[in-house]
């Protein structure tokens, strides 16, 4: 039986800020992977990015409020997105669509 959540304004603001933190880290992880490939022809894995999350969290005030497992899950979702992208490229799909940066409100 599904339940409908009705958060208070404070809870809604906290959820929105958590989503923005995740969006920012998502964009950071995507940019890091693209830069590593374009500059050094090096592939970043989930583990290399997950290890850097605590260091990023300590260095950025925006990410210091989020829980590390939630932020590490962002790195896992990026890894899965790239895995699916490369699978689609390998099978020869038309316009496989690489992972993209997320804009505000996404």
MOPAC internal coordinates of N, CA, C and O (Angstrom, degrees):
PM7 1SCF
backbone

  N    0.0000 0     0.00 0     0.00 0    0    0    0
  C    1.4450 1     0.00 0     0.00 0    1    0    0
  C    1.5313 1   108.14 1     0.00 0    2    1    0
  O    1.2310 1   119.89 1   -61.28 1    3    2    1
  N    1.3262 1   117.82 1   118.72 1    3    2    1
  C    1.4755 1   120.18 1  -179.38 1    5    3    2
  C    1.5259 1   111.30 1   -74.25 1    6    5    3
  O    1.2310 1   121.71 1   -30.27 1    7    6    5
  N    1.3085 1   114.33 1   149.73 1    7    6    5
  C    1.4499 1   121.50 1   177.99 1    9    7    6
  C    1.5198 1   109.10 1  -116.88 1   10    9    7
  O    1.2310 1   120.75 1   -35.96 1   11   10    9
  N    1.2845 1   116.17 1   144.04 1   11   10    9
  C    1.4564 1   120.77 1   176.69 1   13   11   10
  C    1.5217 1   108.50 1   -97.76 1   14   13   11
  O    1.2310 1   121.18 1   -54.20 1   15   14   13
  N    1.3230 1   115.35 1   125.80 1   15   14   13
  C    1.4566 1   120.30 1   178.35 1   17   15   14
  C    1.5204 1   109.08 1   -88.54 1   18   17   15
  O    1.2310 1   121.16 1   -43.70 1   19   18   17
  N    1.3084 1   115.38 1   136.30 1   19   18   17
  C    1.4572 1   121.15 1   175.97 1   21   19   18
  C    1.5250 1   108.19 1  -125.94 1   22   21   19
  O    1.2310 1   120.68 1   -97.38 1   23   22   21
  N    1.3430 1   116.31 1    82.62 1   23   22   21
  C    1.4624 1   118.02 1  -177.51 1   25   23   22
  C    1.5269 1   111.50 1   -71.31 1   26   25   23
  O    1.2310 1   121.83 1   -27.46 1   27   26   25
  N    1.3278 1   114.10 1   152.54 1   27   26   25
  C    1.4564 1   119.46 1   173.88 1   29   27   26
  C    1.5222 1   108.29 1   -72.55 1   30   29   27
  O    1.2310 1   120.47 1    -6.59 1   31   30   29
  N    1.3316 1   116.72 1   173.41 1   31   30   29
  C    1.4688 1   119.30 1   179.48 1   33   31   30
  C    1.5295 1   111.18 1   -61.73 1   34   33   31
  O    1.2310 1   120.34 1   140.03 1   35   34   33
  N    1.3254 1   116.96 1   -39.97 1   35   34   33
  C    1.4656 1   120.22 1   179.47 1   37   35   34
  C    1.5313 1   110.50 1   -64.66 1   38   37   35
  O    1.2310 1   120.62 1   137.66 1   39   38   37
  N    1.3373 1   116.42 1   -42.34 1   39   38   37
  C    1.4525 1   119.83 1   178.40 1   41   39   38
  C    1.5314 1   111.27 1   -66.59 1   42   41   39
  O    1.2310 1   120.16 1   140.24 1   43   42   41
  N    1.3139 1   117.30 1   -39.76 1   43   42   41
  C    1.4671 1   121.12 1   178.14 1   45   43   42
  C    1.5256 1   110.76 1   -63.40 1   46   45   43
  O    1.2310 1   120.50 1   139.54 1   47   46   45
  N    1.3264 1   116.65 1   -40.46 1   47   46   45
  C    1.4691 1   120.21 1   177.33 1   49   47   46
  C    1.5252 1   111.30 1   -64.87 1   50   49   47
  O    1.2310 1   120.58 1   139.97 1   51   50   49
  N    1.3370 1   116.50 1   -40.03 1   51   50   49
  C    1.4647 1   120.21 1   178.41 1   53   51   50
  C    1.5292 1   110.67 1   -64.81 1   54   53   51
  O    1.2310 1   120.19 1   138.99 1   55   54   53
  N    1.3267 1   117.24 1   -41.01 1   55   54   53
  C    1.4632 1   120.87 1   177.82 1   57   55   54
  C    1.5240 1   111.14 1   -65.54 1   58   57   55
  O    1.2310 1   120.49 1   138.74 1   59   58   57
  N    1.3261 1   116.66 1   -41.26 1   59   58   57
  C    1.4636 1   120.15 1   178.02 1   61   59   58
  C    1.5201 1   111.77 1   -63.55 1   62   61   59
  O    1.2310 1   120.44 1   139.37 1   63   62   61
  N    1.3315 1   116.77 1   -40.63 1   63   62   61
  C    1.4665 1   118.99 1   179.46 1   65   63   62
  C    1.5315 1   110.50 1   -67.72 1   66   65   63
  O    1.2310 1   120.34 1   143.44 1   67   66   65
  N    1.3413 1   116.96 1   -36.56 1   67   66   65
  C    1.4708 1   120.11 1   177.06 1   69   67   66
  C    1.5323 1   110.40 1   -64.09 1   70   69   67
  O    1.2310 1   120.23 1   138.72 1   71   70   69
  N    1.3229 1   117.16 1   -41.28 1   71   70   69
  C    1.4613 1   120.37 1   178.45 1   73   71   70
  C    1.5259 1   111.17 1   -65.26 1   74   73   71
  O    1.2310 1   120.15 1   141.72 1   75   74   73
  N    1.3188 1   117.33 1   -38.28 1   75   74   73
  C    1.4704 1   120.21 1   177.83 1   77   75   74
  C    1.5222 1   111.22 1   -66.60 1   78   77   75
  O    1.2310 1   120.24 1   142.04 1   79   78   77
  N    1.3418 1   117.15 1   -37.96 1   79   78   77
  C    1.4661 1   120.38 1   176.05 1   81   79   78
  C    1.5216 1   109.99 1   -61.52 1   82   81   79
  O    1.2310 1   120.62 1   135.79 1   83   82   81
  N    1.3210 1   116.42 1   -44.21 1   83   82   81
  C    1.4619 1   120.53 1   179.96 1   85   83   82
  C    1.5269 1   111.03 1   -65.61 1   86   85   83
  O    1.2310 1   119.93 1   141.38 1   87   86   85
  N    1.3249 1   117.75 1   -38.62 1   87   86   85
  C    1.4581 1   121.12 1   178.20 1   89   87   86
  C    1.5201 1   110.46 1   -64.40 1   90   89   87
  O    1.2310 1   120.41 1   137.46 1   91   90   89
  N    1.3235 1   116.82 1   -42.54 1   91   90   89
  C    1.4557 1   120.78 1   178.86 1   93   91   90
  C    1.5229 1   112.04 1   -63.82 1   94   93   91
  O    1.2310 1   120.37 1   138.61 1   95   94   93
  N    1.3254 1   116.90 1   -41.39 1   95   94   93
  C    1.4615 1   120.22 1   178.05 1   97   95   94
  C    1.5220 1   110.58 1   -69.73 1   98   97   95
  O    1.2310 1   120.46 1   143.42 1   99   98   97
  N    1.3107 1   116.73 1   -36.58 1   99   98   97
  C    1.4615 1   121.19 1   176.41 1  101   99   98
  C    1.5272 1   110.10 1   -57.97 1  102  101   99
  O    1.2310 1   120.54 1   131.83 1  103  102  101
  N    1.3161 1   116.58 1   -48.17 1  103  102  101
  C    1.4648 1   120.95 1   178.72 1  105  103  102
  C    1.5278 1   111.54 1   -64.43 1  106  105  103
  O    1.2310 1   120.67 1   141.73 1  107  106  105
  N    1.3284 1   116.32 1   -38.27 1  107  106  105
  C    1.4694 1   120.42 1   178.97 1  109  107  106
  C    1.5319 1   110.48 1   -64.00 1  110  109  107
  O    1.2310 1   120.28 1   135.15 1  111  110  109
  N    1.3304 1   117.08 1   -44.85 1  111  110  109
  C    1.4672 1   120.72 1  -179.75 1  113  111  110
  C    1.5205 1   111.17 1   -64.87 1  114  113  111
  O    1.2310 1   120.22 1   138.34 1  115  114  113
  N    1.3252 1   117.19 1   -41.66 1  115  114  113
  C    1.4647 1   120.30 1   177.64 1  117  115  114
  C    1.5242 1   111.01 1   -62.30 1  118  117  115
  O    1.2310 1   120.60 1   134.60 1  119  118  117
  N    1.3144 1   116.46 1   -45.40 1  119  118  117
  C    1.4658 1   120.55 1  -179.77 1  121  119  118
  C    1.5255 1   110.59 1   -64.22 1  122  121  119
  O    1.2310 1   120.07 1   140.79 1  123  122  121
  N    1.3350 1   117.47 1   -39.21 1  123  122  121
  C    1.4630 1   120.35 1   179.67 1  125  123  122
  C    1.5216 1   110.78 1   -64.26 1  126  125  123
  O    1.2310 1   120.30 1   138.82 1  127  126  125
  N    1.3234 1   117.04 1   -41.18 1  127  126  125
  C    1.4654 1   120.02 1   178.45 1  129  127  126
  C    1.5217 1   111.20 1   -65.23 1  130  129  127
  O    1.2310 1   120.48 1   135.45 1  131  130  129
  N    1.3131 1   116.70 1   -44.55 1  131  130  129
  C    1.4660 1   119.99 1   179.97 1  133  131  130
  C    1.5222 1   111.32 1   -65.54 1  134  133  131
  O    1.2310 1   120.04 1   137.09 1  135  134  133
  N    1.3173 1   117.53 1   -42.91 1  135  134  133
  C    1.4655 1   120.69 1   179.15 1  137  135  134
  C    1.5318 1   111.47 1   -64.04 1  138  137  135
  O    1.2310 1   120.49 1   138.21 1  139  138  137
  N    1.3320 1   116.67 1   -41.79 1  139  138  137
  C    1.4677 1   120.14 1  -179.92 1  141  139  138
  C    1.5225 1   110.13 1   -62.01 1  142  141  139
  O    1.2310 1   120.41 1   140.62 1  143  142  141
  N    1.3201 1   116.82 1   -39.38 1  143  142  141
  C    1.4580 1   118.85 1  -179.67 1  145  143  142
  C    1.5319 1   111.69 1   -72.73 1  146  145  143
  O    1.2310 1   120.50 1   136.20 1  147  146  145
  N    1.3393 1   116.65 1   -43.80 1  147  146  145
  C    1.4555 1   119.80 1  -176.99 1  149  147  146
  C    1.5323 1   112.33 1   -69.49 1  150  149  147
  O    1.2310 1   120.03 1   144.74 1  151  150  149
  N    1.3205 1   117.54 1   -35.26 1  151  150  149
  C    1.4585 1   120.58 1  -176.01 1  153  151  150
  C    1.5289 1   113.11 1   -88.51 1  154  153  151
  O    1.2310 1   120.37 1   138.82 1  155  154  153
  N    1.3516 1   116.89 1   -41.18 1  155  154  153
  C    1.4673 1   119.70 1  -171.85 1  157  155  154
  C    1.5314 1   113.69 1  -122.58 1  158  157  155
  O    1.2310 1   119.75 1   179.88 1  159  158  157
  N    1.3234 1   118.09 1    -0.12 1  159  158  157
  C    1.4698 1   122.67 1  -173.94 1  161  159  158
  C    1.5235 1   110.26 1    51.51 1  162  161  159
  O    1.2310 1   121.82 1  -133.47 1  163  162  161
  N    1.3256 1   114.12 1    46.53 1  163  162  161
  C    1.4593 1   122.29 1  -178.67 1  165  163  162
  C    1.5190 1   108.14 1  -118.03 1  166  165  163
  O    1.2310 1   120.47 1   -44.70 1  167  166  165
  N    1.3187 1   116.70 1   135.30 1  167  166  165
  C    1.4603 1   121.53 1   177.54 1  169  167  166
  C    1.5240 1   109.22 1   -94.73 1  170  169  167
  O    1.2310 1   120.58 1   -52.01 1  171  170  169
  N    1.3077 1   116.50 1   127.99 1  171  170  169
  C    1.4595 1   120.62 1   174.93 1  173  171  170
  C    1.5181 1   108.46 1   -90.19 1  174  173  171
  O    1.2310 1   120.60 1   -40.57 1  175  174  173
  N    1.3141 1   116.45 1   139.43 1  175  174  173
  C    1.4566 1   121.44 1   178.95 1  177  175  174
  C    1.5255 1   109.37 1  -103.79 1  178  177  175
  O    1.2310 1   121.67 1    -6.02 1  179  178  177
  N    1.3238 1   114.41 1   173.98 1  179  178  177
  C    1.4619 1   119.59 1   176.43 1  181  179  178
  C    1.5240 1   110.18 1   -59.00 1  182  181  179
  O    1.2310 1   120.52 1   135.43 1  183  182  181
  N    1.3209 1   116.62 1   -44.57 1  183  182  181
  C    1.4649 1   120.18 1  -175.05 1  185  183  182
  C    1.5291 1   112.24 1   -63.71 1  186  185  183
  O    1.2310 1   120.23 1   139.77 1  187  186  185
  N    1.3197 1   117.17 1   -40.23 1  187  186  185
  C    1.4641 1   118.59 1   179.49 1  189  187  186
  C    1.5232 1   110.71 1   -67.05 1  190  189  187
  O    1.2310 1   120.17 1   146.12 1  191  190  189
  N    1.3329 1   117.27 1   -33.88 1  191  190  189
  C    1.4605 1   118.84 1   178.98 1  193  191  190
  C    1.5161 1   111.89 1   -79.81 1  194  193  191
  O    1.2310 1   119.83 1   144.43 1  195  194  193
  N    1.3269 1   117.92 1   -35.57 1  195  194  193
  C    1.4682 1   120.52 1   179.55 1  197  195  194
  C    1.5234 1   111.22 1   -66.36 1  198  197  195
  O    1.2310 1   120.47 1   146.96 1  199  198  197
  N    1.3259 1   116.71 1   -33.04 1  199  198  197
  C    1.4619 1   120.45 1   178.81 1  201  199  198
  C    1.5290 1   110.50 1   -66.75 1  202  201  199
  O    1.2310 1   120.06 1   147.16 1  203  202  201
  N    1.3254 1   117.49 1   -32.84 1  203  202  201
  C    1.4640 1   120.50 1  -177.78 1  205  203  202
  C    1.5240 1   113.36 1   -80.10 1  206  205  203
  O    1.2310 1   119.73 1   166.48 1  207  206  205
  N    1.3369 1   118.13 1   -13.52 1  207  206  205
  C    1.4752 1   120.19 1  -177.15 1  209  207  206
  C    1.5285 1   112.29 1   -59.03 1  210  209  207
  O    1.2310 1   118.20 1   132.77 1  211  210  209
  N    1.3466 1   121.04 1   -47.23 1  211  210  209
  C    1.4673 1   118.98 1   179.02 1  213  211  210
  C    1.5379 1   113.05 1   -60.86 1  214  213  211
  O    1.2310 1   120.48 1   144.69 1  215  214  213
  N    1.3461 1   116.68 1   -35.31 1  215  214  213
  C    1.4652 1   119.70 1   178.51 1  217  215  214
  C    1.5293 1   110.34 1   -69.01 1  218  217  215
  O    1.2310 1   120.62 1   140.10 1  219  218  217
  N    1.3227 1   116.42 1   -39.90 1  219  218  217
  C    1.4633 1   120.21 1   177.12 1  221  219  218
  C    1.5230 1   110.63 1   -65.75 1  222  221  219
  O    1.2310 1   121.17 1   140.25 1  223  222  221
  N    1.3214 1   115.36 1   -39.75 1  223  222  221
  C    1.4614 1   121.08 1  -179.61 1  225  223  222
  C    1.5292 1   110.64 1   -63.16 1  226  225  223
  O    1.2310 1   120.33 1   140.62 1  227  226  225
  N    1.3227 1   116.97 1   -39.38 1  227  226  225
  C    1.4610 1   120.68 1   179.65 1  229  227  226
  C    1.5228 1   111.30 1   -70.56 1  230  229  227
  O    1.2310 1   120.28 1   148.64 1  231  230  229
  N    1.3198 1   117.07 1   -31.36 1  231  230  229
  C    1.4578 1   120.72 1  -176.00 1  233  231  230
  C    1.5157 1   114.92 1   -88.92 1  234  233  231
  O    1.2310 1   119.81 1   166.62 1  235  234  233
  N    1.3226 1   117.97 1   -13.38 1  235  234  233
  C    1.4719 1   120.59 1  -176.12 1  237  235  234
  C    1.5225 1   109.67 1  -122.28 1  238  237  235
  O    1.2310 1   120.88 1   -55.59 1  239  238  237
  N    1.3131 1   115.92 1   124.41 1  239  238  237
  C    1.4644 1   120.27 1  -178.66 1  241  239  238
  C    1.5248 1   111.59 1   -66.44 1  242  241  239
  O    1.2310 1   120.04 1   150.06 1  243  242  241
  N    1.3342 1   117.53 1   -29.94 1  243  242  241
  C    1.4657 1   120.51 1  -179.09 1  245  243  242
  C    1.5176 1   111.79 1   -65.91 1  246  245  243
  O    1.2310 1   120.02 1   143.18 1  247  246  245
  N    1.3258 1   117.56 1   -36.82 1  247  246  245
  C    1.4502 1   120.96 1  -176.74 1  249  247  246
  C    1.5189 1   112.83 1   -91.54 1  250  249  247
  O    1.2310 1   119.38 1   177.26 1  251  250  249
  N    1.3182 1   118.79 1    -2.74 1  251  250  249
  C    1.4636 1   120.26 1  -176.59 1  253  251  250
  C    1.5222 1   112.24 1   -73.14 1  254  253  251
  O    1.2310 1   119.85 1   160.84 1  255  254  253
  N    1.3274 1   117.89 1   -19.16 1  255  254  253
  C    1.4642 1   120.34 1  -179.10 1  257  255  254
  C    1.5212 1   112.25 1   -81.90 1  258  257  255
  O    1.2310 1   120.13 1   154.09 1  259  258  257
  N    1.3274 1   117.35 1   -25.91 1  259  258  257
  C    1.4562 1   121.04 1  -176.99 1  261  259  258
  C    1.5173 1   112.51 1   -77.74 1  262  261  259
  O    1.2310 1   121.14 1   -26.50 1  263  262  261
  N    1.3156 1   115.43 1   153.50 1  263  262  261
  C    1.4562 1   120.59 1   177.14 1  265  263  262
  C    1.5246 1   109.22 1   -79.11 1  266  265  263
  O    1.2310 1   120.26 1   -38.59 1  267  266  265
  N    1.3153 1   117.11 1   141.41 1  267  266  265
  C    1.4649 1   121.43 1  -176.84 1  269  267  266
  C    1.5249 1   113.39 1   -59.57 1  270  269  267
  O    1.2310 1   118.67 1   138.81 1  271  270  269
  N    1.3538 1   120.13 1   -41.19 1  271  270  269
  C    1.4657 1   118.08 1   178.91 1  273  271  270
  C    1.5339 1   112.84 1   -61.63 1  274  273  271
  O    1.2310 1   120.36 1   144.59 1  275  274  273
  N    1.3117 1   116.92 1   -35.41 1  275  274  273
  C    1.4638 1   120.01 1   178.14 1  277  275  274
  C    1.5185 1   109.70 1   -66.62 1  278  277  275
  O    1.2310 1   120.41 1   136.62 1  279  278  277
  N    1.3205 1   116.82 1   -43.38 1  279  278  277
  C    1.4597 1   120.62 1  -179.81 1  281  279  278
  C    1.5219 1   111.44 1   -69.66 1  282  281  279
  O    1.2310 1   119.83 1   146.29 1  283  282  281
  N    1.3426 1   117.93 1   -33.71 1  283  282  281
  C    1.4535 1   120.31 1   177.09 1  285  283  282
  C    1.5271 1   110.99 1   -70.58 1  286  285  283
  O    1.2310 1   120.51 1   152.26 1  287  286  285
  N    1.3309 1   116.62 1   -27.74 1  287  286  285
  C    1.4556 1   120.39 1   175.89 1  289  287  286
  C    1.5206 1   110.66 1   -65.86 1  290  289  287
  O    1.2310 1   120.25 1   149.98 1  291  290  289
  N    1.3313 1   117.13 1   -30.02 1  291  290  289
  C    1.4644 1   120.52 1   175.47 1  293  291  290
  C    1.5204 1   109.34 1   -61.25 1  294  293  291
  O    1.2310 1   120.20 1   136.04 1  295  294  293
  N    1.3313 1   117.22 1   -43.96 1  295  294  293
  C    1.4586 1   120.99 1   178.03 1  297  295  294
  C    1.5302 1   110.72 1   -63.47 1  298  297  295
  O    1.2310 1   119.98 1   144.87 1  299  298  297
  N    1.3297 1   117.65 1   -35.13 1  299  298  297
  C    1.4642 1   121.16 1   177.51 1  301  299  298
  C    1.5291 1   110.58 1   -66.48 1  302  301  299
  O    1.2310 1   120.35 1   138.31 1  303  302  301
  N    1.3194 1   116.94 1   -41.69 1  303  302  301
  C    1.4683 1   119.68 1   179.24 1  305  303  302
  C    1.5224 1   111.65 1   -65.66 1  306  305  303
  O    1.2310 1   120.24 1   145.33 1  307  306  305
  N    1.3355 1   117.14 1   -34.67 1  307  306  305
  C    1.4731 1   120.65 1   176.12 1  309  307  306
  C    1.5270 1   109.53 1   -65.32 1  310  309  307
  O    1.2310 1   120.75 1   136.41 1  311  310  309
  N    1.3308 1   116.17 1   -43.59 1  311  310  309
  C    1.4690 1   120.00 1   179.16 1  313  311  310
  C    1.5276 1   110.77 1   -61.53 1  314  313  311
  O    1.2310 1   120.05 1   138.23 1  315  314  313
  N    1.3201 1   117.50 1   -41.77 1  315  314  313
  C    1.4632 1   120.51 1   178.78 1  317  315  314
  C    1.5274 1   111.49 1   -67.35 1  318  317  315
  O    1.2310 1   120.13 1   143.69 1  319  318  317
  N    1.3271 1   117.36 1   -36.31 1  319  318  317
  C    1.4612 1   120.64 1   178.56 1  321  319  318
  C    1.5296 1   110.81 1   -64.65 1  322  321  319
  O    1.2310 1   120.36 1   138.16 1  323  322  321
  N    1.3354 1   116.92 1   -41.84 1  323  322  321
  C    1.4611 1   119.73 1   177.92 1  325  323  322
  C    1.5228 1   111.35 1   -69.73 1  326  325  323
  O    1.2310 1   120.22 1   144.27 1  327  326  325
  N    1.3294 1   117.19 1   -35.73 1  327  326  325
  C    1.4589 1   120.42 1   177.47 1  329  327  326
  C    1.5223 1   110.42 1   -62.23 1  330  329  327
  O    1.2310 1   120.50 1   135.95 1  331  330  329
  N    1.3254 1   116.64 1   -44.05 1  331  330  329
  C    1.4654 1   120.62 1   178.45 1  333  331  330
  C    1.5267 1   111.13 1   -66.60 1  334  333  331
  O    1.2310 1   120.48 1   142.60 1  335  334  333
  N    1.3381 1   116.68 1   -37.40 1  335  334  333
  C    1.4671 1   120.60 1   178.48 1  337  335  334
  C    1.5264 1   110.72 1   -62.47 1  338  337  335
  O    1.2310 1   120.28 1   132.58 1  339  338  337
  N    1.3317 1   117.08 1   -47.42 1  339  338  337
  C    1.4564 1   119.93 1  -179.48 1  341  339  338
  C    1.5286 1   111.60 1   -67.42 1  342  341  339
  O    1.2310 1   120.09 1   147.56 1  343  342  341
  N    1.3345 1   117.43 1   -32.44 1  343  342  341
  C    1.4640 1   120.46 1   175.57 1  345  343  342
  C    1.5237 1   109.66 1   -63.76 1  346  345  343
  O    1.2310 1   120.51 1   135.83 1  347  346  345
  N    1.3438 1   116.64 1   -44.17 1  347  346  345
  C    1.4656 1   120.10 1   179.21 1  349  347  346
  C    1.5265 1   111.29 1   -65.14 1  350  349  347
  O    1.2310 1   120.05 1   143.18 1  351  350  349
  N    1.3357 1   117.50 1   -36.82 1  351  350  349
  C    1.4727 1   120.50 1   176.62 1  353  351  350
  C    1.5215 1   110.60 1   -64.86 1  354  353  351
  O    1.2310 1   120.54 1   138.82 1  355  354  353
  N    1.3330 1   116.57 1   -41.18 1  355  354  353
  C    1.4572 1   120.99 1  -177.12 1  357  355  354
  C    1.5236 1   111.39 1   -67.04 1  358  357  355
  O    1.2310 1   120.26 1   143.76 1  359  358  357
  N    1.3287 1   117.10 1   -36.24 1  359  358  357
  C    1.4678 1   119.69 1  -179.52 1  361  359  358
  C    1.5229 1   111.69 1   -80.70 1  362  361  359
  O    1.2310 1   120.26 1   172.55 1  363  362  361
  N    1.3318 1   117.11 1    -7.45 1  363  362  361
  C    1.4608 1   120.62 1   175.01 1  365  363  362
  C    1.5064 1   114.96 1    81.90 1  366  365  363
  O    1.2310 1   119.70 1  -152.45 1  367  366  365
  N    1.3115 1   118.17 1    27.55 1  367  366  365
  C    1.4621 1   120.27 1   177.29 1  369  367  366
  C    1.5251 1   110.23 1   -64.88 1  370  369  367
  O    1.2310 1   121.23 1   -32.63 1  371  370  369
  N    1.3155 1   115.25 1   147.37 1  371  370  369
  C    1.4623 1   119.77 1   175.66 1  373  371  370
  C    1.5198 1   109.00 1   -74.48 1  374  373  371
  O    1.2310 1   120.68 1   -48.71 1  375  374  373
  N    1.3253 1   116.31 1   131.29 1  375  374  373
  C    1.4681 1   122.98 1   178.72 1  377  375  374
  C    1.5289 1   111.47 1    49.70 1  378  377  375
  O    1.2310 1   119.72 1  -111.08 1  379  378  377
  N    1.3486 1   118.14 1    68.92 1  379  378  377
  C    1.4595 1   120.46 1  -175.98 1  381  379  378
  C    1.5248 1   114.48 1   -64.67 1  382  381  379
  O    1.2310 1   119.24 1   155.84 1  383  382  381
  N    1.3285 1   119.06 1   -24.16 1  383  382  381
  C    1.4581 1   121.51 1   175.86 1  385  383  382
  C    1.5160 1   114.05 1    73.14 1  386  385  383
  O    1.2310 1   120.34 1   -77.26 1  387  386  385
  N    1.3187 1   116.96 1   102.74 1  387  386  385
  C    1.4618 1   120.77 1   179.22 1  389  387  386
  C    1.5212 1   110.10 1   -78.79 1  390  389  387
  O    1.2310 1   119.92 1   -20.94 1  391  390  389
  N    1.3368 1   117.77 1   159.06 1  391  390  389
  C    1.4656 1   120.38 1   177.02 1  393  391  390
  C    1.5273 1   110.59 1   -59.03 1  394  393  391
  O    1.2310 1   120.55 1   -38.91 1  395  394  393
  N    1.3365 1   116.56 1   141.09 1  395  394  393
  C    1.4597 1   122.15 1  -174.81 1  397  395  394
  C    1.5194 1   111.14 1  -117.23 1  398  397  395
  O    1.2310 1   121.72 1   -20.64 1  399  398  397
  N    1.3246 1   114.32 1   159.36 1  399  398  397
  C    1.4627 1   120.66 1   172.83 1  401  399  398
  C    1.5225 1   108.98 1   -69.41 1  402  401  399
  O    1.2310 1   120.42 1   -32.90 1  403  402  401
  N    1.3086 1   116.80 1   147.10 1  403  402  401
  C    1.4544 1   122.34 1  -177.94 1  405  403  402
  C    1.5192 1   110.14 1  -100.64 1  406  405  403
  O    1.2310 1   120.49 1   -42.43 1  407  406  405
  N    1.3112 1   116.67 1   137.57 1  407  406  405
  C    1.4525 1   122.33 1   178.38 1  409  407  406
  C    1.5151 1   111.50 1   -88.06 1  410  409  407
  O    1.2310 1   120.67 1    -0.74 1  411  410  409
  N    1.3204 1   116.33 1   179.26 1  411  410  409
  C    1.4660 1   120.85 1   177.99 1  413  411  410
  C    1.5126 1   110.27 1   -59.94 1  414  413  411
  O    1.2310 1   120.83 1   -38.75 1  415  414  413
  N    1.3224 1   116.01 1   141.25 1  415  414  413
  C    1.4450 1   121.25 1   176.32 1  417  415  414
  C    1.5131 1   113.94 1    82.05 1  418  417  415
  O    1.2310 1   119.60 1  -172.02 1  419  418  417
  N    1.3358 1   118.37 1     7.98 1  419  418  417
  C    1.4674 1   120.75 1   179.32 1  421  419  418
  C    1.5081 1   108.90 1  -103.41 1  422  421  419
  O    1.2310 1   120.10 1   180.00 1  423  422  421

